[in-house]
Amino acid sequence: MQVYVEQLSTPILGEYDIIVAGGGVAGSCAAVAAKRAGIKRVLLLEKGIILGGLATQGLISLYEPICDGQGHKIVYGMGSELMKLCMRYGPDVLPMQWRDDPDAASPDCGKYKTFFSPAMFAMALDEFVLNAGVDILFDTQIVAPVMDEGQCTGLIIENKTGRGVYRARAVIDATGDADIFYRAGAPCVTGKNYMTYLAYRTDMEAVSSALAEKNILLARKWTLLGAGPRGNGHPEGIPFIEGTTAEEVTQYVLAGRKMMLDSMRNEDRFSRDLTVLPTMAQFRTTRHIIGAYSIQESDLCCRLPDSIAPIADFSAAGEWYEIPYRALYNPSYPNLWTAGRTVSADGWAWVVVRVIPGCACSGQAAGLAAALCLKHGFTADTLPYAILLDALVAEGAKVHPEESSY
Ligand SMILES: Cc1cc2nc3c(=O)[nH]c(=O)nc-3n(C[C@H](O)[C@H](O)[C@H](O)COP(=O)(O)OP(=O)(O)OC[C@H]3O[C@@H](n4cnc5c(N)ncnc54)[C@H](O)[C@@H]3O)c2cc1C
């Protein structure tokens, strides 16, 4: 490959204690958790202009269950806090029995999960992050980490102002693609994505149902074309895509939009509409880090010694995986953590822990861990789990399902 040698002299634009890369659910939670832990200068960098990532820009507006499907709430901490936040200003379809946030409900009342409005959730996330005192920069693309003898000492960014560096003492990679780890040279695993395209459709039937039920959420339908999480429905002839190059992202979104248009082309154009298109490529699994531990499928319903949260398997009642702290860092990168859909996990375990409540929980743990390391002089891999556990519990988290339930 031919190379063009650039001469750059990049200004240092600011100094922070913790920088969070990416303002999805995981990044928003990580930034707030760090701030609540008493860290003074926390910066959240986001290339889009709204918080929430796939859950808002990507229209993935189904908050998967925070119960075990058998009537027990099992996800607490920010996994539970964000569930309430997604419903704070917008409509929802949460079953009545879960409305007052009990620890248990009757097993047949429906799961503790809901659809939500991505737009209202995005605005609630603005408040969540700003009220905590986090600095946000939107429209800011992180270009590369600044590495110094294995430490990540800052991030190079490009935005309207130009190119610059923000210095940091600790960095949390919540890009959803493990971009920071990858560009720092860390080993990562790429996933193969089935073809899926999801948008909101409205039609006369949906509008009638919203009027009948007096719930505006029903005025649009969550319309998912292509494959579900197990690949059923993947269109023939379309290759699986990793989603880690610009060409693949472009190919994926164009193919998805074409699939949607083809499904609507012959309908009466006055009888239906799409209320909004996703503004983020809907990849489930692009890349995850190789952590100190990778969650295995065989860890199903196992209590792990350094669990930060249990996450319910949305597809099977009574089944769950725990996210161990070791899945959030690679021991070769002492001041770098990941959170969200990039935690170290394999097979179906990866699918389960990357749901929105899982991203909130791993975000909270990564933000707390980074804060504790800065306060007490530890690195990602030397932080004693007992210290993290105490901090998580003090913030309302529970790291295992209740003893009584299992
Ligand atoms: C088709 C599909 C269906 C799904 N269904 C469900 C479901 O029903 N329920 C559920 O709970 N979960 C579901 N999920 C999973 C869930 O939506 C995601 O895993 C989760 O929202 C990921 O959150 P995150 O914060 O880890 O990452 P993301 O949401 O990807 O956020 C990453 C953020 O980082 C930003 N970013 C990335 N790179 C850079 C950069 N270089 N510089 C600056 N900013 C950057 C992005 O703009 C984005 O805002 C689904 C996912 C898909 C794709």
The ligand as an ORCA input file, in Angstrom:
! r2SCAN-3c Opt
* xyz 0 1
  C     -30.289     -5.492     15.357
  C     -30.057     -5.413     16.843
  C     -31.071     -5.790     17.706
  C     -30.866     -5.686     19.085
  N     -31.908     -5.974     19.930
  C     -31.803     -5.678     21.235
  C     -32.943     -5.702     22.079
  O     -34.060     -5.995     21.635
  N     -32.783     -5.353     23.389
  C     -31.555     -5.046     23.914
  O     -31.476     -4.779     25.136
  N     -30.450     -5.015     23.133
  C     -30.553     -5.288     21.810
  N     -29.465     -5.179     20.999
  C     -28.141     -4.927     21.594
  C     -27.957     -3.510     22.108
  O     -28.740     -2.590     21.405
  C     -26.484     -3.068     21.983
  O     -25.596     -4.110     22.212
  C     -26.190     -1.946     22.982
  O     -27.124     -0.895     22.838
  C     -24.746     -1.482     22.771
  O     -24.462     -0.396     23.636
  P     -22.966      0.149     23.731
  O     -23.043      1.364     24.563
  O     -22.045     -0.949     24.121
  O     -22.539      0.493     22.246
  P     -23.182      1.450     21.161
  O     -24.632      1.593     21.357
  O     -22.672      0.947     19.869
  O     -22.521      2.872     21.492
  C     -21.237      3.206     21.074
  C     -21.188      4.719     20.910
  O     -19.839      5.085     20.603
  C     -19.842      6.016     19.549
  N     -18.568      5.853     18.848
  C     -18.117      4.753     18.205
  N     -16.907      4.956     17.695
  C     -16.563      6.225     18.020
  C     -15.432      7.033     17.759
  N     -14.392      6.569     17.061
  N     -15.425      8.298     18.218
  C     -16.488      8.793     18.934
  N     -17.586      8.062     19.212
  C     -17.628      6.798     18.763
  C     -21.048      5.639     18.701
  O     -21.506      6.740     17.939
  C     -22.048      5.219     19.768
  O     -22.849      6.286     20.225
  C     -29.629     -5.256     19.609
  C     -28.612     -4.865     18.728
  C     -28.833     -4.922     17.362
  C     -27.753     -4.434     16.437
*
